[in-house]
């Protein structure tokens, strides 16, 4: 009976932990197989512990080049989508104009539309314009489909802002620029940061739209897909593990900084 009572009290926590473990299981498998020395081309069965791939993560031709290209595209796509998305979000929340409802509906289209449809549409657009497929077409496509996610994240934050804070800043003789930089922007920063991180992850991870608009350019997801046809090198697992660890460390650091600020305010 004691176990049943304990289980009832902690069933939500247990379910959450099991769900988290299920979500993290692929990352654990990738990490484990980054220390494998496969016999043959495919890294699908455990053979022998080895750190060779970690000592030479760029040992596979074209891997680090494609990784650098994906990081570069993701950075510029995040920057462009965050700037445009933030301005659009503020405009939709703060201003009333005739096409406001239509713009709100159009913002959700890239999120609701299947990626293959958007990819085919963008490819048709670029071909009709006579654009050469490559870095710039990928970048434009990534900004377009990341924009909606940034707008949604920033818009939710802006809608929850108390306008009286900005009015108080104006009462204290703060100009429009000072009010925005010292009051509005710090309050909206969490939403902007969330949208930027989401845009970066979506851009770096995208394969379908990139495959349609890349031409002969090879990004990291395209390199992984091509390698899977011929044989998966262990270095791919190394890169995946490194990026997962970096992402976790960034989250932990941000949480530590937020907790420290809360303690200082208290």
MARVONU-79861 format. One record per residue (C-alpha): z, x, y; residue in three letters; residue number from 1. Coordinates in Angstrom, 1 decimal, padded with zeros to 4 digits, always signed. Layout:
BEGIN
+--------+--------+--------+-----+-----+
!     c3 !     c1 !     c2 !   r !   k !
+--------+--------+--------+-----+-----+
!      Z !      X !      Y ! ALA ! NUM !
...
+--------+--------+--------+-----+-----+
//
This chain:
BEGIN
+--------+--------+--------+-----+-----+
!     c3 !     c1 !     c2 !   r !   k !
+--------+--------+--------+-----+-----+
! +000.0 ! +000.0 ! +000.0 ! UNK !   1 !
! +000.8 ! +002.8 ! +002.4 ! UNK !   2 !
! -002.7 ! +004.3 ! +001.9 ! UNK !   3 !
! -004.3 ! +000.9 ! +002.5 ! UNK !   4 !
! -002.4 ! +000.5 ! +005.8 ! UNK !   5 !
! -003.3 ! +004.1 ! +006.9 ! UNK !   6 !
! -006.9 ! +003.4 ! +006.0 ! UNK !   7 !
! -007.0 ! +000.2 ! +008.0 ! UNK !   8 !
! -005.5 ! +002.0 ! +011.0 ! UNK !   9 !
! -008.0 ! +004.8 ! +010.9 ! UNK !  10 !
! -011.2 ! +003.1 ! +009.5 ! UNK !  11 !
! -013.0 ! +003.5 ! +012.8 ! UNK !  12 !
! -012.2 ! +007.2 ! +013.0 ! UNK !  13 !
! -013.2 ! +007.8 ! +009.4 ! UNK !  14 !
! -016.5 ! +006.0 ! +009.9 ! UNK !  15 !
! -017.2 ! +008.0 ! +013.1 ! UNK !  16 !
! -016.4 ! +011.3 ! +011.3 ! UNK !  17 !
! -018.7 ! +010.4 ! +008.4 ! UNK !  18 !
! -021.5 ! +009.4 ! +010.7 ! UNK !  19 !
! -021.1 ! +012.7 ! +012.6 ! UNK !  20 !
! -021.1 ! +014.6 ! +009.4 ! UNK !  21 !
! -024.3 ! +012.8 ! +008.3 ! UNK !  22 !
! -026.0 ! +013.6 ! +011.6 ! UNK !  23 !
! -025.0 ! +017.3 ! +011.5 ! UNK !  24 !
! -026.0 ! +017.8 ! +007.8 ! UNK !  25 !
! -029.6 ! +018.9 ! +008.6 ! UNK !  26 !
! -028.3 ! +021.5 ! +011.1 ! UNK !  27 !
! -026.0 ! +022.8 ! +008.4 ! UNK !  28 !
! -028.8 ! +023.1 ! +005.9 ! UNK !  29 !
! -031.0 ! +024.9 ! +008.5 ! UNK !  30 !
! -028.1 ! +027.3 ! +009.3 ! UNK !  31 !
! -027.5 ! +028.1 ! +005.6 ! UNK !  32 !
! -031.2 ! +028.7 ! +004.9 ! UNK !  33 !
! -031.5 ! +031.0 ! +007.9 ! UNK !  34 !
! -029.5 ! +033.5 ! +005.7 ! UNK !  35 !
! -031.8 ! +033.1 ! +002.7 ! UNK !  36 !
! -034.3 ! +035.6 ! +001.2 ! UNK !  37 !
! -036.9 ! +033.3 ! -000.4 ! UNK !  38 !
! -039.1 ! +034.4 ! -003.2 ! UNK !  39 !
! -042.5 ! +033.3 ! -002.1 ! UNK !  40 !
! -043.8 ! +031.6 ! +001.0 ! UNK !  41 !
! -041.6 ! +028.5 ! +001.2 ! UNK !  42 !
! -037.9 ! +028.6 ! +002.2 ! UNK !  43 !
! -036.9 ! +025.5 ! +000.3 ! UNK !  44 !
! -034.7 ! +026.9 ! -002.5 ! UNK !  45 !
! -031.7 ! +029.2 ! -002.2 ! UNK !  46 !
! -032.3 ! +032.6 ! -003.7 ! UNK !  47 !
! -030.3 ! +035.4 ! -002.1 ! UNK !  48 !
! -028.1 ! +036.0 ! +000.9 ! UNK !  49 !
! -029.8 ! +038.1 ! +003.6 ! UNK !  50 !
! -029.6 ! +038.8 ! +007.3 ! UNK !  51 !
! -033.1 ! +040.2 ! +007.6 ! UNK !  52 !
! -034.5 ! +037.3 ! +009.5 ! UNK !  53 !
! -031.6 ! +037.4 ! +012.0 ! UNK !  54 !
! -032.2 ! +041.1 ! +012.6 ! UNK !  55 !
! -035.9 ! +040.5 ! +013.3 ! UNK !  56 !
! -036.3 ! +036.9 ! +014.6 ! UNK !  57 !
! -039.8 ! +037.7 ! +016.0 ! UNK !  58 !
! -041.0 ! +039.2 ! +012.8 ! UNK !  59 !
! -043.5 ! +036.4 ! +012.3 ! UNK !  60 !
! -046.7 ! +036.7 ! +014.4 ! UNK !  61 !
! -046.9 ! +034.1 ! +017.1 ! UNK !  62 !
! -043.4 ! +032.6 ! +016.7 ! UNK !  63 !
! -041.7 ! +034.0 ! +019.8 ! UNK !  64 !
! -044.9 ! +033.5 ! +021.9 ! UNK !  65 !
! -044.9 ! +029.8 ! +021.0 ! UNK !  66 !
! -041.2 ! +029.6 ! +021.6 ! UNK !  67 !
! -041.5 ! +031.1 ! +025.0 ! UNK !  68 !
! -044.3 ! +028.8 ! +025.9 ! UNK !  69 !
! -042.3 ! +025.7 ! +024.8 ! UNK !  70 !
! -039.3 ! +026.8 ! +026.8 ! UNK !  71 !
! -041.5 ! +027.4 ! +029.9 ! UNK !  72 !
! -043.2 ! +024.0 ! +029.6 ! UNK !  73 !
! -039.8 ! +022.3 ! +029.0 ! UNK !  74 !
! -038.3 ! +024.0 ! +032.1 ! UNK !  75 !
! -041.1 ! +023.0 ! +034.4 ! UNK !  76 !
! -041.4 ! +019.5 ! +032.9 ! UNK !  77 !
! -037.7 ! +019.0 ! +033.3 ! UNK !  78 !
! -037.8 ! +020.2 ! +036.9 ! UNK !  79 !
! -040.7 ! +018.0 ! +037.8 ! UNK !  80 !
! -039.5 ! +014.9 ! +036.0 ! UNK !  81 !
! -035.9 ! +015.3 ! +037.4 ! UNK !  82 !
! -037.1 ! +015.6 ! +041.0 ! UNK !  83 !
! -039.5 ! +012.7 ! +040.7 ! UNK !  84 !
! -037.2 ! +010.6 ! +038.5 ! UNK !  85 !
! -034.3 ! +011.0 ! +040.9 ! UNK !  86 !
! -036.3 ! +009.9 ! +043.9 ! UNK !  87 !
! -037.7 ! +006.9 ! +042.0 ! UNK !  88 !
! -034.2 ! +005.9 ! +040.8 ! UNK !  89 !
! -032.8 ! +006.0 ! +044.3 ! UNK !  90 !
! -035.7 ! +004.0 ! +045.7 ! UNK !  91 !
! -035.4 ! +001.3 ! +043.0 ! UNK !  92 !
! -031.7 ! +000.9 ! +043.6 ! UNK !  93 !
! -031.4 ! +001.4 ! +047.4 ! UNK !  94 !
! -034.5 ! -000.3 ! +048.7 ! UNK !  95 !
! -036.1 ! -003.7 ! +048.4 ! UNK !  96 !
! -039.9 ! -003.8 ! +048.3 ! UNK !  97 !
! -042.6 ! -006.2 ! +047.1 ! UNK !  98 !
! -043.6 ! -004.3 ! +043.9 ! UNK !  99 !
! -040.0 ! -003.4 ! +042.9 ! UNK ! 100 !
! -039.9 ! -005.7 ! +039.9 ! UNK ! 101 !
! -043.3 ! -004.4 ! +038.6 ! UNK ! 102 !
! -042.2 ! -000.8 ! +039.0 ! UNK ! 103 !
! -039.0 ! -001.5 ! +037.1 ! UNK ! 104 !
! -041.1 ! -002.9 ! +034.3 ! UNK ! 105 !
! -043.6 ! -000.1 ! +034.3 ! UNK ! 106 !
! -040.9 ! +002.5 ! +034.1 ! UNK ! 107 !
! -040.0 ! +001.3 ! +030.6 ! UNK ! 108 !
! -043.5 ! +001.4 ! +029.2 ! UNK ! 109 !
! -043.5 ! +005.1 ! +028.2 ! UNK ! 110 !
! -040.2 ! +004.5 ! +026.4 ! UNK ! 111 !
! -041.4 ! +001.4 ! +024.6 ! UNK ! 112 !
! -044.9 ! +002.6 ! +023.9 ! UNK ! 113 !
! -045.6 ! +004.5 ! +020.6 ! UNK ! 114 !
! -046.2 ! +008.2 ! +021.3 ! UNK ! 115 !
! -049.6 ! +008.2 ! +019.5 ! UNK ! 116 !
! -050.9 ! +005.5 ! +021.9 ! UNK ! 117 !
! -049.8 ! +007.4 ! +024.9 ! UNK ! 118 !
! -051.2 ! +010.6 ! +023.5 ! UNK ! 119 !
! -054.6 ! +009.1 ! +022.8 ! UNK ! 120 !
! -054.6 ! +007.6 ! +026.3 ! UNK ! 121 !
! -053.7 ! +010.9 ! +028.0 ! UNK ! 122 !
! -056.4 ! +012.7 ! +026.0 ! UNK ! 123 !
! -059.0 ! +010.1 ! +027.0 ! UNK ! 124 !
! -057.9 ! +010.5 ! +030.7 ! UNK ! 125 !
! -058.1 ! +014.3 ! +030.6 ! UNK ! 126 !
! -061.5 ! +014.3 ! +028.8 ! UNK ! 127 !
! -062.9 ! +011.8 ! +031.3 ! UNK ! 128 !
! -061.7 ! +014.0 ! +034.2 ! UNK ! 129 !
! -063.2 ! +017.1 ! +032.6 ! UNK ! 130 !
! -059.9 ! +018.9 ! +032.5 ! UNK ! 131 !
! -059.5 ! +021.9 ! +030.2 ! UNK ! 132 !
! -056.8 ! +021.2 ! +027.6 ! UNK ! 133 !
! -054.0 ! +023.7 ! +027.6 ! UNK ! 134 !
! -050.8 ! +024.5 ! +029.5 ! UNK ! 135 !
! -051.4 ! +022.3 ! +032.5 ! UNK ! 136 !
! -052.4 ! +019.2 ! +030.5 ! UNK ! 137 !
! -049.4 ! +019.6 ! +028.3 ! UNK ! 138 !
! -047.1 ! +020.0 ! +031.4 ! UNK ! 139 !
! -048.6 ! +016.9 ! +033.1 ! UNK ! 140 !
! -048.2 ! +014.8 ! +029.9 ! UNK ! 141 !
! -044.6 ! +015.9 ! +029.4 ! UNK ! 142 !
! -043.6 ! +015.1 ! +033.0 ! UNK ! 143 !
! -045.2 ! +011.6 ! +032.6 ! UNK ! 144 !
! -043.3 ! +010.7 ! +029.4 ! UNK ! 145 !
! -040.0 ! +012.4 ! +030.5 ! UNK ! 146 !
! -040.0 ! +010.6 ! +033.8 ! UNK ! 147 !
! -038.9 ! +007.3 ! +032.5 ! UNK ! 148 !
! -035.9 ! +008.7 ! +030.7 ! UNK ! 149 !
! -034.7 ! +010.5 ! +033.9 ! UNK ! 150 !
! -035.2 ! +007.3 ! +036.0 ! UNK ! 151 !
! -033.1 ! +005.3 ! +033.6 ! UNK ! 152 !
! -030.3 ! +007.8 ! +033.4 ! UNK ! 153 !
! -030.1 ! +008.4 ! +037.2 ! UNK ! 154 !
! -030.5 ! +004.7 ! +038.0 ! UNK ! 155 !
! -027.5 ! +003.8 ! +035.9 ! UNK ! 156 !
! -025.4 ! +006.3 ! +037.8 ! UNK ! 157 !
! -026.6 ! +005.3 ! +041.2 ! UNK ! 158 !
! -026.0 ! +001.6 ! +040.5 ! UNK ! 159 !
! -022.3 ! +002.4 ! +039.8 ! UNK ! 160 !
! -021.8 ! +004.3 ! +043.0 ! UNK ! 161 !
! -019.5 ! +002.8 ! +045.6 ! UNK ! 162 !
! -021.5 ! +002.5 ! +048.9 ! UNK ! 163 !
! -018.2 ! +002.5 ! +050.9 ! UNK ! 164 !
! -017.9 ! +006.3 ! +050.2 ! UNK ! 165 !
! -021.1 ! +006.9 ! +052.1 ! UNK ! 166 !
! -020.1 ! +004.6 ! +054.8 ! UNK ! 167 !
! -016.8 ! +006.5 ! +055.1 ! UNK ! 168 !
! -018.7 ! +009.7 ! +055.5 ! UNK ! 169 !
! -020.8 ! +008.2 ! +058.2 ! UNK ! 170 !
! -017.7 ! +007.0 ! +060.0 ! UNK ! 171 !
! -016.5 ! +010.6 ! +060.0 ! UNK ! 172 !
! -019.7 ! +011.5 ! +061.9 ! UNK ! 173 !
! -021.5 ! +013.0 ! +058.9 ! UNK ! 174 !
! -025.3 ! +013.0 ! +059.3 ! UNK ! 175 !
! -027.7 ! +011.7 ! +056.7 ! UNK ! 176 !
! -028.2 ! +015.2 ! +055.2 ! UNK ! 177 !
! -024.5 ! +015.9 ! +055.1 ! UNK ! 178 !
! -023.8 ! +012.6 ! +053.6 ! UNK ! 179 !
! -026.3 ! +013.1 ! +050.9 ! UNK ! 180 !
! -025.4 ! +016.7 ! +050.0 ! UNK ! 181 !
! -021.6 ! +016.2 ! +050.2 ! UNK ! 182 !
! -021.1 ! +012.7 ! +048.9 ! UNK ! 183 !
! -024.1 ! +011.1 ! +047.3 ! UNK ! 184 !
! -025.5 ! +014.1 ! +045.4 ! UNK ! 185 !
! -022.1 ! +015.1 ! +043.8 ! UNK ! 186 !
! -021.5 ! +011.6 ! +042.6 ! UNK ! 187 !
! -025.0 ! +011.2 ! +041.2 ! UNK ! 188 !
! -024.9 ! +014.7 ! +039.7 ! UNK ! 189 !
! -023.7 ! +013.6 ! +036.2 ! UNK ! 190 !
! -026.6 ! +011.1 ! +035.9 ! UNK ! 191 !
! -029.1 ! +013.7 ! +037.1 ! UNK ! 192 !
! -027.8 ! +016.3 ! +034.7 ! UNK ! 193 !
! -027.9 ! +013.9 ! +031.8 ! UNK ! 194 !
! -031.5 ! +012.9 ! +032.6 ! UNK ! 195 !
! -032.5 ! +016.6 ! +033.0 ! UNK ! 196 !
! -031.0 ! +017.6 ! +029.7 ! UNK ! 197 !
! -032.6 ! +014.6 ! +028.0 ! UNK ! 198 !
! -036.0 ! +015.5 ! +029.5 ! UNK ! 199 !
! -035.7 ! +019.2 ! +028.4 ! UNK ! 200 !
! -034.9 ! +018.2 ! +024.8 ! UNK ! 201 !
! -037.7 ! +015.6 ! +024.7 ! UNK ! 202 !
! -040.2 ! +018.1 ! +026.2 ! UNK ! 203 !
! -039.3 ! +021.0 ! +023.9 ! UNK ! 204 !
! -039.2 ! +018.9 ! +020.8 ! UNK ! 205 !
! -042.4 ! +016.9 ! +021.4 ! UNK ! 206 !
! -045.2 ! +017.3 ! +018.9 ! UNK ! 207 !
! -047.4 ! +014.2 ! +018.9 ! UNK ! 208 !
! -048.4 ! +014.1 ! +022.6 ! UNK ! 209 !
! -048.5 ! +017.9 ! +022.7 ! UNK ! 210 !
! -050.9 ! +018.0 ! +019.8 ! UNK ! 211 !
! -053.3 ! +015.7 ! +021.5 ! UNK ! 212 !
! -053.3 ! +017.5 ! +024.9 ! UNK ! 213 !
! -052.8 ! +021.1 ! +023.9 ! UNK ! 214 !
! -056.3 ! +022.2 ! +022.9 ! UNK ! 215 !
! -056.0 ! +025.7 ! +021.5 ! UNK ! 216 !
! -052.5 ! +026.2 ! +023.0 ! UNK ! 217 !
! -049.7 ! +026.4 ! +020.4 ! UNK ! 218 !
! -046.1 ! +025.4 ! +021.2 ! UNK ! 219 !
! -043.1 ! +025.9 ! +019.0 ! UNK ! 220 !
! -043.2 ! +022.5 ! +017.3 ! UNK ! 221 !
! -046.9 ! +023.0 ! +016.6 ! UNK ! 222 !
! -046.2 ! +026.4 ! +015.2 ! UNK ! 223 !
! -043.5 ! +025.0 ! +012.9 ! UNK ! 224 !
! -045.9 ! +022.3 ! +011.7 ! UNK ! 225 !
! -048.7 ! +024.8 ! +011.1 ! UNK ! 226 !
! -046.3 ! +027.1 ! +009.3 ! UNK ! 227 !
! -045.1 ! +024.3 ! +007.0 ! UNK ! 228 !
! -048.7 ! +024.0 ! +005.6 ! UNK ! 229 !
! -048.9 ! +027.7 ! +004.7 ! UNK ! 230 !
! -045.2 ! +028.6 ! +004.1 ! UNK ! 231 !
! -042.1 ! +028.3 ! +006.2 ! UNK ! 232 !
! -040.7 ! +031.6 ! +007.4 ! UNK ! 233 !
! -037.0 ! +032.1 ! +007.6 ! UNK ! 234 !
! -037.2 ! +033.0 ! +011.2 ! UNK ! 235 !
! -037.9 ! +029.3 ! +012.1 ! UNK ! 236 !
! -034.4 ! +028.5 ! +010.7 ! UNK ! 237 !
! -033.0 ! +031.4 ! +012.7 ! UNK ! 238 !
! -034.5 ! +030.0 ! +016.0 ! UNK ! 239 !
! -033.3 ! +026.5 ! +015.1 ! UNK ! 240 !
! -029.8 ! +027.7 ! +014.4 ! UNK ! 241 !
! -029.6 ! +029.7 ! +017.6 ! UNK ! 242 !
! -030.7 ! +026.8 ! +019.7 ! UNK ! 243 !
! -028.3 ! +024.5 ! +018.1 ! UNK ! 244 !
! -025.4 ! +026.9 ! +018.7 ! UNK ! 245 !
! -026.4 ! +027.4 ! +022.3 ! UNK ! 246 !
! -026.5 ! +023.6 ! +022.8 ! UNK ! 247 !
! -023.1 ! +023.2 ! +021.3 ! UNK ! 248 !
! -021.7 ! +026.0 ! +023.4 ! UNK ! 249 !
! -023.1 ! +024.4 ! +026.6 ! UNK ! 250 !
! -021.5 ! +021.1 ! +025.7 ! UNK ! 251 !
! -018.1 ! +022.8 ! +025.0 ! UNK ! 252 !
! -018.3 ! +024.7 ! +028.3 ! UNK ! 253 !
! -019.1 ! +021.6 ! +030.3 ! UNK ! 254 !
! -016.2 ! +019.7 ! +028.6 ! UNK ! 255 !
! -013.8 ! +022.6 ! +029.4 ! UNK ! 256 !
! -014.9 ! +022.7 ! +033.0 ! UNK ! 257 !
! -014.6 ! +018.9 ! +033.3 ! UNK ! 258 !
! -011.1 ! +019.0 ! +031.8 ! UNK ! 259 !
! -010.1 ! +021.9 ! +034.1 ! UNK ! 260 !
! -011.2 ! +019.9 ! +037.2 ! UNK ! 261 !
! -009.2 ! +016.9 ! +036.0 ! UNK ! 262 !
! -006.1 ! +019.0 ! +035.6 ! UNK ! 263 !
! -006.5 ! +020.5 ! +039.0 ! UNK ! 264 !
! -006.9 ! +017.1 ! +040.6 ! UNK ! 265 !
! -003.9 ! +015.8 ! +038.8 ! UNK ! 266 !
+--------+--------+--------+-----+-----+
//
